[in-house]
């Protein structure tokens, strides 16, 4: 097992979160986790596999509802299967926004993706990101001289108004996933908009995979 490859995602699997409570942190493409597990342990179902053990919903504040998923991951090492590796994840099923309550039909999918990331983190997948040692370009402390000059204030960003938001979600969902990073970088995005954009990004990544499979003739 190549632990270094598990620990360190490539640059193209990372995006910097530009707004919200996690601003400045790295967002890891969920497909990379699956790809690296397939590469290191063998195809899912043969060298490793996840199982969902529980799904449930809980009430939140102000009419919000949260979807939760428990999962277990099994890996095969030296022809022996591991004991279950647990993970729990959650996502908003009903989120409170300025315009009212927003219902997400992707909540359990997002919660499962979160739970899987938690389980895989236990065996070191993307560990350098979680430890803050790698930001997609270099490791912490690789010999750079620290610049103590105060950074200039960031330019003021425009609000992401409903019309632009709707168009961005449509394009990202249809596979223009690179638009997600551009929107996050160029607009003042609120927390509730980030939730919808990340949902669209998940669907967009799936659309890209489907198009690639069609191109490769897997569905002929």
ABEGO torsion letter per residue (X at the ends): XBAAAAABBBAAABBBBABEAABGBBBBBAAAAAAAAAAAAEBBGAABBBBBABBBBBBBBGGBBBBBBBBBBBBBBGGBBBBBBBBBBBBBABBBBAAEBBBBAAAAAAAAAAAAAAAAAAAGBGAAAAAGABAGABBBGAGBBBBABBBBBBBBBBBBBAAAAAAAAAAAAAGBAAAAAAAAAABBBBAAAAAAAAAAAAAAAAAAAAAAAAAAGAAX
